[in-house]
């Protein structure tokens, strides 16, 4: 699976395109993330790692405060959102919002 996301890096004042490739194999999932800086025109690999959770990159995401939020992941039956910080080019996790009744 492959997806592209777009956002603005407030620290460098540059736009970035993020390309996320997620591959599944016999040994689990593997994710590779590349960033394209519009100012340089170059792609760089910023993350490449095996992950042991289910990731849905086809899900909708949003850009908010310098981060791309909304790649749902499941670990041990707990749903979380994966957040990609455009300035640091790092991932973090946040809890998914509660469903309103």
C-alpha positions as CSV (number, residue, x, y, z in Angstrom):
1,X,0.0,0.0,0.0
2,X,1.1,3.5,-0.7
3,X,-0.2,6.9,0.3
4,X,0.9,10.5,-0.2
5,X,0.3,13.4,2.3
6,X,1.1,17.1,2.1
7,X,1.9,19.7,4.8
8,X,3.9,22.7,5.8
9,X,7.0,22.6,8.1
10,X,6.8,25.7,10.3
11,X,10.5,25.4,11.4
12,X,12.0,25.5,7.9
13,X,9.1,27.4,6.2
14,X,8.9,24.7,3.6
15,X,6.2,22.5,2.1
16,X,6.7,18.7,2.3
17,X,5.2,15.8,0.5
18,X,5.3,12.6,2.6
19,X,5.2,9.2,0.9
20,X,4.4,6.2,3.1
21,X,4.8,2.7,1.8
22,X,3.4,-0.2,3.9
23,X,4.3,-3.7,2.9
24,X,3.1,-6.9,4.5
25,X,5.0,-10.1,4.4
26,X,5.4,-13.5,6.1
27,X,7.2,-11.8,9.0
28,X,4.8,-9.0,9.6
29,X,4.6,-5.4,8.3
30,X,7.3,-3.0,7.1
31,X,6.9,0.7,6.7
32,X,9.1,3.1,4.8
33,X,8.5,6.9,4.8
34,X,10.1,9.4,2.5
35,X,9.9,13.2,2.6
36,X,10.1,15.5,-0.4
37,X,11.0,19.1,0.4
38,X,9.7,21.5,-2.2
39,X,12.6,23.9,-1.7
40,X,15.3,21.3,-2.6
41,X,13.2,19.0,-4.9
42,X,14.8,15.9,-3.2
43,X,13.3,12.8,-1.6
44,X,14.9,11.5,1.6
45,X,14.1,8.3,3.6
46,X,13.1,9.5,7.1
47,X,11.8,6.2,8.5
48,X,12.3,2.6,7.6
49,X,11.3,0.0,10.1
50,X,9.4,-3.3,10.7
51,X,6.2,-2.7,12.7
52,X,4.2,-5.3,14.5
53,X,0.7,-3.7,14.3
54,X,-1.9,-3.3,11.7
55,X,-1.7,0.1,9.9
56,X,-4.3,1.6,7.7
57,X,-2.7,4.2,5.4
58,X,-5.8,4.4,3.2
59,X,-7.7,6.1,6.0
60,X,-8.3,9.8,5.9
61,X,-5.8,12.0,7.7
62,X,-5.6,15.7,8.5
63,X,-2.8,18.3,8.7
64,X,-2.8,20.2,12.0
65,X,-0.2,22.3,13.7
66,X,2.7,21.0,11.7
67,X,1.7,17.3,11.9
68,X,-0.2,14.8,9.8
69,X,-2.6,12.9,12.0
70,X,-4.8,9.9,11.3
71,X,-3.1,6.7,10.3
72,X,-5.1,4.3,12.5
73,X,-3.1,1.5,14.1
74,X,-4.2,-1.5,16.2
75,X,-2.0,-3.0,18.9
76,X,-3.5,-5.6,21.2
77,X,-7.0,-4.6,20.3
78,X,-6.4,-0.9,21.2
79,X,-6.9,1.6,18.4
80,X,-4.6,4.6,18.3
81,X,-3.7,7.3,15.8
82,X,-0.3,7.6,14.3
83,X,1.0,11.2,14.1
84,X,3.9,12.3,11.8
85,X,5.6,15.6,12.8
86,X,6.8,17.4,9.7
87,X,9.5,19.4,11.4
88,X,11.2,16.5,13.3
89,X,10.1,13.9,10.7
90,X,9.2,11.5,13.5
91,X,6.2,9.4,14.5
92,X,4.3,9.4,17.7
93,X,1.0,7.8,18.9
94,X,-2.0,9.4,20.3
95,X,-5.2,7.8,21.6
96,X,-8.2,7.8,19.3
97,X,-11.1,10.0,20.3
98,X,-14.0,8.5,22.2
99,X,-17.2,7.9,20.3
100,X,-19.9,10.4,21.2
101,X,-23.2,8.8,22.1
